[in-house]
Amino acid sequence: MKIALMCRNANLYSHRRLVEAAKERGHDIDVIDHLRCYINVTSNRPSIRYQGHDLPRYDAVIPRIGASVTFYGTAVLRQFEMMGVYPLNESVAISRSRDKLRSMQLLARKGVGLPVTVFAHKTSRAEEIIEMAGGAPVVIKLLEGTQGIGVVLGETQKAAESIIQAFGGVGSNILTQQFIKEAGGSDIRCFVIGDKVVAAMKRTGKEGDFRSNLHRGGTAEVVKITPTERLTAITAAKAMGLRVCGVDLLRGNQGPVVMEVNSSPGLEGLEKATGKDVAGMIITHLEKTHATGSTRTRGKG
């Protein structure tokens, strides 16, 4: 296959591993910075211009789109889809998962375990928002946040009210969520490929930080997940329509709760914690699914 890897930084561990895995399996792969692409929206002849030339015909595209450039990144991916290129993850599924509120609504409709989540336009009645979320402590999240940035713990009623009102005062869209205390500052990243969880790791935040993101200094170790956790992760991935993703779970008293479904999950922590060739599994899955040509958006935009 001739593969396009959409990413901003070719030197990141995840992107280097995907290139290595593709080449090891005999594929040609080009790394394309999607922010440097120009889209030519023309009837019957859609094309993408990159570094002064129209891109050649690709069999498949692997989108690795950062959260901060979701709009333009998914626009480029849609153009690939219009050109008949098979996407590892479809543009509509990526957009769906990046919208924190919409993704929560979709997961709730599928009966997936979630923390109690409150969204409000007016934050003047912060005490009511906190009450709806189960009372302090609560987790307050910026809708546009990523990698633990824009996630704050309101430990007391007064602190939570101040945070909500401060975010509201600058016009930020926020979610207020139930704090799952029993998780103990740890979460589980389940890596889903197709209809299987192929690897899982437990991430624990650094001392004094309730966030478990590895980018924030957390640590990772291999973990054995339960059948319920496995089913929850697979159901969450299907609800988003993602073929490959990371599903972040907390172990709550009432069972697993999903915190996020990540369409471009990092590979470094997972591969090092589990010793598994996750990049190779992704390329193998792409080979199999590309052969079927099964995609809802192929050629439709």
FIZAVEX-128587 format. One line per 10 residues: number of its first residue (from 1); their letters; for each residue y, x, z of N, C-alpha, C. Coordinates in Angstrom, 2 decimals, padded with zeros to 5 digits. Layout:
N
NUM = A = Y/X/Z/Y/X/Z/Y/X/Z ~ ...;
//
This chain:
301
1 = MKIALMCRNA = -001.20/000.83/000.00/000.00/000.00/000.00/001.25/000.87/000.00 ~ 002.31/000.30/-000.55/003.63/000.93/-000.43/004.40/000.10/000.60 ~ 004.79/000.76/001.71/005.35/000.07/002.87/006.79/000.50/003.10 ~ 007.64/-000.45/003.48/009.00/-000.15/003.92/009.05/-000.35/005.43 ~ 009.57/000.64/006.14/009.79/000.53/007.58/011.28/000.37/007.82 ~ 011.68/-000.81/008.26/013.09/-001.08/008.55/013.41/-000.63/009.97 ~ 014.29/000.37/010.11/014.69/000.82/011.45/015.98/001.62/011.34 ~ 016.69/001.77/012.47/017.93/002.53/012.49/017.70/004.01/012.73 ~ 016.69/004.34/013.54/016.48/005.72/013.95/015.04/006.13/013.66 ~ 014.85/006.92/012.63/013.51/007.34/012.21/012.85/008.27/013.22;
11 = NLYSHRRLVE = 013.65/008.86/014.12/013.11/009.85/015.06/012.56/009.24/016.35 ~ 012.75/007.95/016.55/012.18/007.32/017.74/010.66/007.42/017.73 ~ 010.08/007.56/018.91/008.62/007.70/019.03/007.88/006.60/018.27 ~ 008.28/005.34/018.47/007.57/004.22/017.85/007.58/004.33/016.33 ~ 008.72/004.73/015.77/008.84/004.79/014.32/008.09/005.99/013.75 ~ 008.12/007.11/014.45/007.35/008.28/014.01/005.85/007.97/014.02 ~ 005.40/007.25/015.04/003.97/006.92/015.14/003.56/005.96/014.03 ~ 004.40/005.00/013.69/004.07/004.07/012.61/003.98/004.79/011.27 ~ 004.89/005.73/011.04/004.85/006.53/009.80/003.57/007.36/009.76 ~ 003.24/008.01/010.89/002.03/008.83/010.95/000.78/007.98/010.69;
21 = AAKERGHDID = 000.72/006.83/011.34/-000.46/005.96/011.22/-000.62/005.46/009.79 ~ 000.50/005.12/009.13/000.42/004.65/007.75/-000.06/005.75/006.82 ~ 000.49/006.95/006.98/000.11/008.07/006.11/-001.34/008.48/006.34 ~ -001.80/008.43/007.60/-003.19/008.77/007.91/-004.17/007.85/007.18 ~ -003.71/006.63/006.90/-004.56/005.64/006.23/-004.30/005.58/004.73 ~ -003.57/006.59/004.23/-003.39/006.71/002.79/-002.30/005.87/002.18 ~ -001.38/005.36/002.99/-000.32/004.52/002.46/000.96/005.33/002.24 ~ 001.78/004.89/001.29/003.12/005.44/001.12/004.07/004.60/001.98 ~ 004.94/005.27/002.73/005.86/004.53/003.60/007.25/005.15/003.53 ~ 008.26/004.32/003.33/009.65/004.75/003.30/010.38/004.17/004.50;
31 = VIDHLRCYIN = 011.21/004.99/005.13/012.03/004.54/006.25/013.39/004.12/005.71 ~ 013.81/002.90/006.01/015.04/002.35/005.46/015.93/001.86/006.60 ~ 017.14/002.37/006.66/018.13/001.92/007.64/018.74/000.63/007.12 ~ 018.39/-000.50/007.74/018.80/-001.80/007.20/020.32/-002.01/007.23 ~ 021.04/-001.32/008.12/022.50/-001.48/008.13/023.17/-000.79/006.95 ~ 022.42/000.06/006.25/022.96/000.74/005.08/022.53/000.06/003.77 ~ 021.89/-001.09/003.91/021.44/-001.84/002.74/022.52/-002.82/002.28 ~ 022.61/-002.99/000.97/023.46/-004.03/000.38/022.54/-005.05/-000.26 ~ 022.81/-006.32/000.01/021.97/-007.40/-000.48/022.61/-008.01/-001.72 ~ 021.85/-008.08/-002.79/022.31/-008.70/-004.02/021.65/-010.08/-004.13;
41 = VTSNRPSIRY = 022.40/-011.12/-003.79/021.87/-012.48/-003.80/022.10/-013.06/-005.19 ~ 021.07/-012.96/-006.02/021.14/-013.43/-007.40/019.95/-014.31/-007.70 ~ 020.17/-015.42/-008.35/019.08/-016.33/-008.68/018.03/-015.61/-009.54 ~ 016.77/-015.74/-009.10/015.60/-015.23/-009.84/015.48/-013.71/-009.83 ~ 016.51/-012.98/-009.40/016.42/-011.51/-009.40/017.01/-010.94/-008.12 ~ 016.48/-011.32/-006.96/017.00/-010.76/-005.71/016.69/-009.27/-005.63 ~ 017.62/-008.51/-005.07/017.40/-007.07/-004.95/018.13/-006.54/-003.72 ~ 017.78/-005.31/-003.35/018.42/-004.62/-002.22/018.84/-003.23/-002.71 ~ 020.11/-002.91/-002.54/020.63/-001.59/-002.92/020.66/-000.70/-001.68 ~ 020.14/000.53/-001.83/020.08/001.46/-000.70/020.34/002.87/-001.21;
51 = QGHDLPRYDA = 021.33/003.53/-000.64/021.70/004.90/-001.00/021.94/005.03/-002.51 ~ 022.63/004.04/-003.07/023.04/004.11/-004.47/022.02/003.63/-005.49 ~ 020.86/003.17/-005.04/019.81/002.73/-005.98/019.17/001.44/-005.48 ~ 018.69/000.63/-006.42/017.91/-000.53/-006.04/016.58/-000.08/-005.47 ~ 016.16/-000.71/-004.37/014.88/-000.35/-003.76/013.74/-000.72/-004.70 ~ 012.67/000.09/-004.69/011.52/-000.20/-005.55/010.70/-001.38/-005.00 ~ 009.68/-001.74/-005.66/008.78/-002.81/-005.25/007.90/-002.31/-004.09 ~ 007.92/-003.05/-002.98/007.06/-002.74/-001.85/006.00/-003.83/-001.68 ~ 004.87/-003.43/-001.13/003.82/-004.41/-000.83/004.06/-005.09/000.51 ~ 004.58/-004.32/001.48/004.76/-004.86/002.82/005.97/-004.20/003.48;
61 = VIPRIGASVT = 006.53/-004.90/004.46/007.66/-004.37/005.21/007.39/-004.55/006.70 ~ 007.69/-003.49/007.46/007.56/-003.53/008.92/008.97/-003.57/009.49 ~ 009.42/-004.70/010.02/010.78/-004.78/010.56/010.83/-004.29/012.01 ~ 011.72/-003.34/012.26/011.99/-002.86/013.62/013.50/-003.01/013.81 ~ 013.91/-004.23/014.13/015.32/-004.59/014.16/015.83/-004.63/015.60 ~ 016.83/-003.84/015.92/017.42/-003.83/017.25/018.12/-005.14/017.54 ~ 018.15/-005.52/018.82/018.73/-006.81/019.21/020.20/-006.92/018.83 ~ 020.92/-005.80/018.87/022.37/-005.85/018.61/022.69/-006.08/017.13 ~ 021.72/-005.89/016.25/021.96/-006.08/014.81/020.99/-007.11/014.23 ~ 020.61/-008.08/015.06/019.64/-009.09/014.62/020.11/-009.84/013.39;
71 = FYGTAVLRQF = 021.38/-010.24/013.37/021.89/-011.06/012.27/021.74/-010.35/010.93 ~ 022.25/-009.12/010.84/022.20/-008.41/009.56/020.77/-007.96/009.25 ~ 020.05/-007.52/010.28/018.68/-007.06/010.07/017.79/-008.15/009.52 ~ 017.89/-009.36/010.07/017.05/-010.45/009.58/017.51/-010.92/008.19 ~ 018.79/-010.74/007.88/019.28/-011.07/006.53/018.62/-010.15/005.50 ~ 018.54/-008.85/005.82/017.87/-007.91/004.92/016.38/-008.24/004.81 ~ 015.77/-008.57/005.94/014.35/-008.92/005.92/014.10/-010.17/005.06 ~ 014.98/-011.16/005.17/014.85/-012.36/004.32/014.92/-012.00/002.85 ~ 015.76/-011.02/002.52/015.86/-010.60/001.13/014.54/-009.98/000.66 ~ 013.93/-009.15/001.51/012.60/-008.61/001.19/011.61/-009.76/000.95;
81 = EMMGVYPLNE = 011.66/-010.76/001.83/010.74/-011.91/001.69/010.98/-012.64/000.37 ~ 012.24/-012.80/-000.03/012.57/-013.44/-001.30/012.06/-012.63/-002.49 ~ 011.95/-011.32/-002.28/011.45/-010.44/-003.34/009.92/-010.40/-003.36 ~ 009.28/-011.20/-002.49/007.83/-011.27/-002.48/007.15/-010.20/-001.66 ~ 007.90/-009.50/-000.80/007.33/-008.44/000.04/006.75/-009.07/001.31 ~ 005.56/-008.67/001.67/004.88/-009.26/002.83/005.44/-008.68/004.14 ~ 005.95/-009.51/005.05/006.51/-009.00/006.31/005.47/-008.98/007.43 ~ 005.46/-007.90/008.21/004.59/-007.87/009.38/004.96/-009.00/010.33 ~ 006.24/-009.14/010.62/006.79/-010.30/011.33/007.84/-010.94/010.44 ~ 007.84/-012.26/010.36/008.77/-012.96/009.49/010.15/-013.07/010.13;
91 = SVAISRSRDK = 011.15/-013.17/009.28/012.54/-013.22/009.75/012.78/-014.41/010.67 ~ 012.21/-015.56/010.32/012.44/-016.75/011.14/011.84/-016.58/012.53 ~ 010.70/-015.91/012.64/010.07/-015.69/013.93/010.86/-014.72/014.79 ~ 011.42/-013.68/014.15/012.23/-012.71/014.89/013.48/-013.39/015.43 ~ 014.16/-014.16/014.59/015.36/-014.87/015.02/015.06/-015.82/016.17 ~ 013.94/-016.49/016.08/013.53/-017.44/017.12/013.33/-016.72/018.46 ~ 012.65/-015.59/018.44/012.35/-014.87/019.68/013.60/-014.22/020.28 ~ 014.59/-013.88/019.44/015.81/-013.23/019.92/016.77/-014.20/020.61 ~ 016.61/-015.48/020.32/017.43/-016.49/020.98/016.75/-016.85/022.30 ~ 017.25/-016.27/023.40/016.57/-016.43/024.69/016.39/-017.89/025.08;
101 = LRSMQLLARK = 017.42/-018.68/024.88/017.33/-020.09/025.26/016.33/-020.84/024.38 ~ 016.45/-020.67/023.07/015.54/-021.34/022.15/014.10/-020.93/022.40 ~ 013.87/-019.65/022.65/012.50/-019.19/022.89/011.93/-019.82/024.16 ~ 012.75/-019.95/025.20/012.30/-020.61/026.42/011.94/-022.07/026.15 ~ 012.75/-022.74/025.35/012.48/-024.14/025.03/011.17/-024.29/024.26 ~ 010.92/-023.37/023.33/009.68/-023.42/022.56/008.46/-023.14/023.44 ~ 008.60/-022.17/024.34/007.50/-021.86/025.25/007.22/-023.03/026.19 ~ 008.29/-023.66/026.68/008.13/-024.81/027.58/007.40/-025.94/026.86 ~ 007.72/-026.15/025.58/007.07/-027.21/024.81/005.57/-026.96/024.65 ~ 005.17/-025.69/024.63/003.76/-025.33/024.52/003.06/-025.27/025.88;
111 = GVGLPVTVFA = 003.81/-025.56/026.96/003.21/-025.56/028.29/002.97/-024.18/028.87 ~ 003.66/-023.17/028.34/003.53/-021.80/028.85/004.25/-021.69/030.18 ~ 003.66/-020.98/031.14/004.29/-020.78/032.44/005.61/-020.03/032.31 ~ 006.66/-020.58/032.94/007.99/-019.99/032.87/008.65/-020.06/034.24 ~ 009.60/-019.15/034.52/010.43/-019.34/035.71/011.37/-020.51/035.47 ~ 011.74/-021.22/036.52/012.72/-022.30/036.37/013.99/-021.68/035.79 ~ 014.48/-022.23/034.69/015.60/-021.64/033.95/016.69/-022.69/033.74 ~ 017.94/-022.32/034.04/019.06/-023.25/033.91/020.10/-022.65/032.96 ~ 020.54/-023.46/032.01/021.61/-023.06/031.09/022.74/-024.06/031.20 ~ 023.95/-023.59/031.33/025.10/-024.49/031.48/026.31/-023.90/030.78;
121 = HKTSRAEEII = 027.13/-024.78/030.19/028.36/-024.33/029.53/029.47/-024.10/030.55 ~ 029.61/-025.03/031.50/030.62/-024.91/032.55/029.99/-024.27/033.79 ~ 030.64/-023.24/034.31/030.10/-022.54/035.48/030.92/-022.79/036.73 ~ 031.82/-023.76/036.67/032.67/-024.04/037.84/031.85/-024.56/039.02 ~ 030.73/-025.24/038.73/029.86/-025.74/039.80/028.65/-024.82/039.92 ~ 028.92/-023.56/040.23/027.86/-022.55/040.31/026.81/-022.90/041.35 ~ 027.24/-023.54/042.45/026.28/-023.88/043.51/025.22/-024.86/043.00 ~ 025.60/-025.74/042.09/024.64/-026.70/041.53/023.65/-025.99/040.60 ~ 024.14/-025.03/039.83/023.27/-024.24/038.94/022.23/-023.49/039.75 ~ 022.67/-022.86/040.86/021.76/-022.10/041.71/020.72/-023.03/042.35;
131 = EMAGGAPVVI = 021.15/-024.20/042.78/020.23/-025.17/043.37/019.16/-025.59/042.37 ~ 019.58/-025.84/041.11/018.63/-026.25/040.07/017.60/-025.15/039.79 ~ 018.00/-023.87/039.96/017.10/-022.75/039.71/016.22/-022.44/040.91 ~ 016.32/-023.24/041.97/015.46/-023.05/043.13/016.12/-022.39/044.31 ~ 017.42/-022.09/044.20/018.14/-021.47/045.31/018.09/-019.96/045.27 ~ 019.06/-019.33/045.93/019.14/-017.87/045.96/017.92/-017.30/046.71 ~ 017.49/-016.08/046.26/018.03/-015.27/045.17/017.68/-015.83/043.79 ~ 018.57/-015.58/042.82/018.33/-015.98/041.43/018.64/-014.80/040.52 ~ 018.05/-014.83/039.33/018.30/-013.81/038.32/019.26/-014.40/037.29 ~ 020.35/-013.68/037.01/021.35/-014.14/036.06/021.31/-013.20/034.86;
141 = KLLEGTQGIG = 021.13/-013.79/033.66/020.95/-012.99/032.44/021.96/-013.36/031.38 ~ 022.52/-012.35/030.75/023.30/-012.57/029.54/022.34/-012.94/028.41 ~ 022.68/-013.95/027.64/021.82/-014.34/026.52/021.66/-013.21/025.52 ~ 022.68/-012.36/025.39/022.65/-011.29/024.40/022.12/-009.98/024.96 ~ 021.68/-009.95/026.21/021.25/-008.70/026.82/019.90/-008.23/026.31 ~ 019.62/-006.93/026.47/018.34/-006.35/026.08/018.05/-005.12/026.92 ~ 016.76/-004.79/027.07/016.30/-003.61/027.80/016.82/-003.58/029.24 ~ 016.97/-004.76/029.83/017.42/-004.85/031.22/018.92/-004.82/031.40 ~ 019.68/-004.59/030.30/021.13/-004.61/030.39/021.60/-006.06/030.41 ~ 022.53/-006.37/031.31/023.02/-007.73/031.40/022.12/-008.63/032.22;
151 = VVLGETQKAA = 021.29/-008.03/033.08/020.41/-008.78/033.99/020.79/-008.41/035.41 ~ 021.19/-009.41/036.20/021.70/-009.16/037.54/020.98/-010.06/038.54 ~ 020.69/-009.52/039.71/020.07/-010.31/040.78/021.15/-010.78/041.75 ~ 021.28/-012.10/041.87/022.16/-012.67/042.88/021.37/-012.89/044.15 ~ 021.46/-011.95/045.09/020.56/-011.95/046.25/020.89/-013.05/047.26 ~ 022.16/-013.40/047.36/022.57/-014.45/048.30/023.30/-015.54/047.55 ~ 023.51/-016.67/048.20/024.21/-017.79/047.58/025.61/-017.36/047.11 ~ 026.35/-016.70/047.98/027.71/-016.28/047.65/027.74/-015.27/046.51 ~ 026.82/-014.31/046.57/026.76/-013.29/045.52/026.42/-013.93/044.18 ~ 025.45/-014.84/044.18/025.05/-015.50/042.94/026.19/-016.33/042.36;
161 = ESIIQAFGGV = 026.91/-017.04/043.24/028.05/-017.84/042.77/029.12/-016.95/042.14 ~ 029.39/-015.82/042.77/030.42/-014.91/042.25/030.03/-014.35/040.88 ~ 028.75/-014.00/040.72/028.28/-013.44/039.44/028.37/-014.48/038.33 ~ 027.90/-015.69/038.62/027.93/-016.77/037.62/029.36/-017.07/037.21 ~ 030.25/-017.16/038.19/031.65/-017.47/037.89/032.33/-016.32/037.13 ~ 031.95/-015.09/037.44/032.52/-013.94/036.73/032.10/-013.93/035.27 ~ 030.80/-014.15/035.01/030.32/-014.22/033.63/030.99/-015.39/032.89 ~ 031.07/-016.54/033.58/031.69/-017.71/032.98/033.15/-017.49/032.67 ~ 033.82/-016.71/033.50/035.25/-016.46/033.33/035.58/-015.67/032.08 ~ 034.62/-014.89/031.57/034.85/-014.11/030.35/034.15/-014.74/029.15;
171 = GSNILTQQFI = 033.67/-015.97/029.32/033.09/-016.72/028.21/031.70/-016.29/027.80 ~ 030.96/-015.61/028.69/029.61/-015.16/028.34/028.60/-016.30/028.53 ~ 027.64/-016.38/027.63/026.55/-017.33/027.77/025.47/-016.72/028.66 ~ 025.07/-017.45/029.69/024.12/-016.90/030.65/022.99/-017.89/030.94 ~ 021.87/-017.33/031.37/020.77/-018.10/031.92/020.65/-017.75/033.39 ~ 020.39/-018.75/034.22/020.13/-018.52/035.64/018.67/-018.89/035.89 ~ 017.91/-017.94/036.43/016.48/-018.14/036.57/015.98/-017.95/037.99 ~ 014.92/-018.65/038.27/014.19/-018.49/039.53/013.75/-017.03/039.68 ~ 013.91/-016.49/040.86/013.47/-015.12/041.15/012.03/-015.16/041.63 ~ 011.13/-014.47/040.91/009.71/-014.44/041.27/009.48/-013.28/042.23;
181 = KEAGGSDIRC = 009.71/-013.55/043.50/009.67/-012.50/044.51/008.31/-011.83/044.62 ~ 007.25/-012.65/044.47/005.90/-012.12/044.68/005.49/-011.09/043.63 ~ 006.25/-011.01/042.51/005.94/-010.01/041.49/006.22/-008.59/041.98 ~ 007.05/-008.47/043.02/007.29/-007.17/043.65/007.94/-006.14/042.74 ~ 008.81/-006.58/041.84/009.51/-005.62/040.98/008.66/-005.08/039.84 ~ 007.50/-005.69/039.60/006.61/-005.25/038.51/006.41/-006.37/037.51 ~ 006.17/-005.99/036.27/005.75/-006.97/035.27/004.62/-006.38/034.45 ~ 004.07/-007.21/033.58/002.97/-006.78/032.72/003.39/-006.96/031.27 ~ 003.31/-005.89/030.50/003.58/-005.96/029.05/002.23/-006.10/028.34 ~ 002.03/-007.24/027.71/000.84/-007.49/026.90/001.21/-007.28/025.44;
191 = FVIGDKVVAA = 000.49/-006.42/024.76/000.78/-006.16/023.35/-000.16/-006.99/022.50 ~ 000.41/-007.93/021.76/-000.37/-008.87/020.96/-000.33/-008.46/019.49 ~ -001.49/-008.37/018.89/-001.61/-008.17/017.44/-002.52/-009.27/016.92 ~ -002.00/-010.10/016.04/-002.78/-011.23/015.55/-003.05/-012.21/016.67 ~ -004.30/-012.47/016.93/-004.67/-013.40/018.00/-005.36/-012.70/019.16 ~ -005.02/-011.40/019.36/-005.64/-010.63/020.43/-004.60/-009.83/021.22 ~ -004.84/-009.68/022.51/-004.09/-008.71/023.31/-004.84/-007.39/023.20 ~ -004.26/-006.42/022.51/-004.98/-005.17/022.23/-004.75/-004.11/023.30 ~ -003.70/-004.28/024.12/-003.40/-003.32/025.19/-002.46/-003.97/026.18 ~ -002.51/-003.49/027.41/-001.62/-004.03/028.44/-001.29/-002.94/029.44;
201 = MKRTGKEGDF = -000.06/-002.99/029.95/000.35/-002.03/030.97/001.18/-002.74/032.03 ~ 001.13/-002.21/033.23/001.94/-002.70/034.33/003.15/-001.80/034.47 ~ 004.34/-002.40/034.45/005.58/-001.64/034.57/006.22/-001.95/035.92 ~ 006.63/-000.90/036.61/007.24/-001.06/037.92/008.61/-000.39/037.93 ~ 009.60/-001.13/038.40/010.96/-000.60/038.44/011.11/000.53/039.43 ~ 012.12/001.36/039.20/012.38/002.44/040.15/012.84/001.84/041.47 ~ 012.71/002.60/042.53/013.01/002.10/043.88/014.42/001.53/043.94 ~ 014.51/000.31/044.49/015.80/-000.34/044.65/016.24/-001.16/043.45 ~ 015.43/-001.17/042.36/015.79/-001.91/041.15/014.71/-002.94/040.87 ~ 015.08/-004.22/040.79/014.09/-005.27/040.54/013.68/-005.33/039.07;
211 = RSNLHRGGTA = 014.42/-004.65/038.18/014.08/-004.63/036.75/013.02/-003.57/036.50 ~ 012.01/-003.92/035.69/010.89/-003.00/035.47/010.97/-002.25/034.15 ~ 012.04/-002.42/033.38/012.14/-001.79/032.06/012.00/-000.27/032.15 ~ 011.20/000.30/031.25/011.05/001.76/031.22/012.36/002.43/030.86 ~ 013.21/001.76/030.08/014.52/002.32/029.73/015.42/002.45/030.96 ~ 015.12/001.72/032.01/015.91/001.76/033.24/015.28/002.68/034.29 ~ 014.28/003.45/033.89/013.68/004.41/034.81/012.40/003.92/035.45 ~ 011.82/002.83/034.95/010.57/002.32/035.50/009.39/003.19/035.10 ~ 008.23/002.92/035.70/007.00/003.66/035.40/005.96/002.69/034.85 ~ 004.96/003.24/034.15/003.93/002.40/033.53/002.54/002.92/033.85;
221 = EVVKITPTER = 001.60/001.98/033.98/000.19/002.34/034.19/-000.67/001.27/033.53 ~ -001.88/001.67/033.15/-002.79/000.72/032.52/-003.18/-000.35/033.54 ~ -003.39/-001.57/033.06/-003.72/-002.67/033.96/-004.76/-003.56/033.30 ~ -005.62/-004.16/034.09/-006.60/-005.12/033.60/-006.01/-006.51/033.78 ~ -005.88/-007.26/032.70/-005.30/-008.59/032.80/-006.39/-009.65/032.92 ~ -006.01/-010.79/033.45/-006.95/-011.89/033.65/-007.08/-012.71/032.36 ~ -008.14/-013.51/032.24/-008.26/-014.39/031.06/-007.05/-015.32/030.91 ~ -006.50/-015.80/032.02/-005.33/-016.68/031.96/-004.12/-015.94/031.43 ~ -003.92/-014.70/031.88/-002.80/-013.89/031.39/-002.96/-013.59/029.90 ~ -004.19/-013.32/029.49/-004.46/-013.05/028.08/-004.13/-014.27/027.22;
231 = LTAITAAKAM = -004.59/-015.44/027.66/-004.33/-016.68/026.91/-002.83/-017.00/026.88 ~ -002.15/-016.76/028.00/-000.71/-017.01/028.06/000.04/-016.15/027.06 ~ -000.31/-014.86/026.97/000.35/-013.95/026.04/000.12/-014.38/024.59 ~ -001.10/-014.74/024.26/-001.43/-015.14/022.89/-000.71/-016.44/022.53 ~ -000.68/-017.40/023.47/000.01/-018.66/023.24/001.50/-018.45/023.03 ~ 002.09/-017.55/023.82/003.52/-017.25/023.69/003.83/-016.64/022.33 ~ 002.99/-015.71/021.87/003.19/-015.08/020.56/003.12/-016.12/019.45 ~ 002.14/-017.02/019.54/001.99/-018.05/018.51/003.15/-019.03/018.53 ~ 003.68/-019.32/019.72/004.83/-020.23/019.82/006.04/-019.67/019.09 ~ 006.18/-018.35/019.10/007.29/-017.71/018.39/006.99/-017.53/016.91;
241 = GLRVCGVDLL = 005.70/-017.56/016.55/005.31/-017.29/015.17/005.23/-015.82/014.85 ~ 005.07/-014.97/015.88/005.03/-013.52/015.70/003.59/-013.03/015.59 ~ 003.34/-012.18/014.61/002.01/-011.59/014.46/001.82/-010.38/015.38 ~ 002.90/-009.64/015.59/002.87/-008.46/016.45/004.05/-008.55/017.40 ~ 003.78/-008.45/018.71/004.88/-008.55/019.68/004.41/-008.07/021.05 ~ 005.38/-007.87/021.92/005.11/-007.59/023.32/005.49/-008.81/024.14 ~ 004.59/-009.27/024.98/004.86/-010.42/025.84/004.93/-009.92/027.28 ~ 006.07/-010.14/027.93/006.29/-009.67/029.29/006.02/-010.79/030.28 ~ 005.07/-010.55/031.19/004.64/-011.54/032.17/004.93/-011.07/033.58 ~ 005.17/-012.02/034.47/005.19/-011.76/035.90/004.01/-012.50/036.52;
251 = RGNQGPVVME = 003.43/-011.91/037.55/002.34/-012.55/038.27/002.93/-013.38/039.41 ~ 003.05/-014.69/039.16/003.60/-015.60/040.15/002.50/-016.26/040.97 ~ 002.89/-016.91/042.04/001.91/-017.59/042.91/001.19/-018.71/042.19 ~ 001.85/-019.31/041.21/001.25/-020.42/040.46/000.63/-019.97/039.14 ~ 000.53/-018.65/038.94/-000.03/-018.13/037.70/000.99/-017.31/036.94 ~ 000.62/-016.81/035.76/001.54/-015.95/035.00/002.73/-016.73/034.46 ~ 003.90/-016.09/034.50/005.11/-016.68/033.91/005.66/-015.69/032.88 ~ 006.08/-016.21/031.75/006.59/-015.38/030.66/008.08/-015.16/030.85 ~ 008.50/-013.91/030.77/009.91/-013.57/030.87/010.55/-013.33/029.50 ~ 009.77/-012.76/028.58/010.33/-012.44/027.27/009.21/-012.21/026.27;
261 = VNSSPGLEGL = 009.51/-012.52/025.00/008.62/-012.17/023.89/009.41/-011.25/022.97 ~ 008.97/-010.01/022.84/009.72/-008.95/022.16/009.12/-008.70/020.78 ~ 009.92/-008.93/019.73/009.42/-008.77/018.36/009.38/-007.32/017.89 ~ 010.05/-006.41/018.59/010.02/-004.99/018.23/009.72/-004.15/019.47 ~ 008.54/-004.33/020.07/008.23/-003.64/021.32/008.02/-002.14/021.09 ~ 008.43/-001.35/022.06/008.22/000.09/021.99/006.75/000.45/022.16 ~ 006.36/001.58/021.59/004.96/002.01/021.64/004.71/003.16/022.60 ~ 005.76/003.90/022.94/005.55/005.15/023.68/004.91/004.91/025.04 ~ 005.52/004.06/025.86/004.97/003.83/027.19/003.58/003.25/027.13 ~ 003.35/002.35/026.21/002.06/001.68/026.10/000.97/002.64/025.65;
271 = EKATGKDVAG = 001.24/003.43/024.61/000.21/004.36/024.12/-000.10/005.43/025.15 ~ 000.92/005.91/025.85/000.68/006.96/026.85/-000.03/006.43/028.08 ~ 000.26/005.17/028.46/-000.38/004.58/029.63/-001.83/004.20/029.35 ~ -002.09/003.71/028.14/-003.43/003.19/027.84/-004.30/004.15/027.05 ~ -003.67/005.14/026.38/-004.43/006.06/025.54/-004.91/005.44/024.24 ~ -004.39/004.28/023.89/-004.81/003.59/022.68/-003.88/003.89/021.50 ~ -004.48/003.88/020.31/-003.73/004.10/019.08/-003.17/002.75/018.61 ~ -002.12/002.31/019.27/-001.54/000.99/018.96/-000.90/001.00/017.58 ~ -000.26/002.09/017.21/000.35/002.19/015.88/-000.71/002.02/014.80 ~ -001.85/002.65/014.99/-002.94/002.51/014.03/-003.44/001.08/013.94;
281 = MIITHLEKTH = -003.51/000.40/015.08/-003.93/-001.01/015.08/-002.95/-001.88/014.29 ~ -001.67/-001.58/014.41/-000.65/-002.35/013.69/-000.84/-002.19/012.18 ~ -001.04/-000.95/011.73/-001.22/-000.70/010.30/-002.52/-001.35/009.80 ~ -003.58/-001.28/010.59/-004.84/-001.92/010.21/-004.67/-003.43/010.07 ~ -003.92/-004.02/011.01/-003.66/-005.46/010.95/-002.83/-005.79/009.72 ~ -001.86/-004.95/009.39/-001.03/-005.19/008.21/-001.88/-005.14/006.94 ~ -002.82/-004.22/006.89/-003.72/-004.13/005.73/-004.49/-005.43/005.54 ~ -005.02/-005.96/006.64/-005.86/-007.17/006.56/-005.04/-008.40/006.20 ~ -003.89/-008.56/006.85/-003.10/-009.77/006.62/-002.39/-009.73/005.27 ~ -001.99/-008.54/004.85/-001.36/-008.42/003.53/-002.33/-008.84/002.44;
291 = ATGSTRTRGK = -003.60/-008.53/002.63/-004.61/-008.87/001.62/-004.74/-010.37/001.43 ~ -004.49/-011.14/002.50/-004.58/-012.60/002.40/-003.33/-013.21/001.79 ~ -002.20/-012.48/001.91/-000.92/-013.00/001.40/-000.44/-014.22/002.15 ~ -000.95/-014.41/003.37/-000.64/-015.63/004.13/000.66/-015.47/004.91 ~ 001.74/-016.06/004.42/003.01/-016.07/005.11/003.81/-017.28/004.68 ~ 004.41/-017.94/005.63/005.12/-019.20/005.36/006.36/-018.96/004.50 ~ 007.00/-017.79/004.65/008.29/-017.59/004.00/008.20/-016.75/002.74 ~ 007.01/-016.35/002.35/006.92/-015.45/001.20/007.51/-016.10/-000.05 ~ 008.55/-015.45/-000.59/009.20/-015.94/-001.79/010.11/-017.13/-001.56 ~ 010.28/-017.57/-000.30/011.08/-018.75/-000.04/012.39/-018.45/000.68;
301 = G = 012.53/-017.24/001.23/013.77/-016.88/001.93/013.83/-017.40/003.31;
//
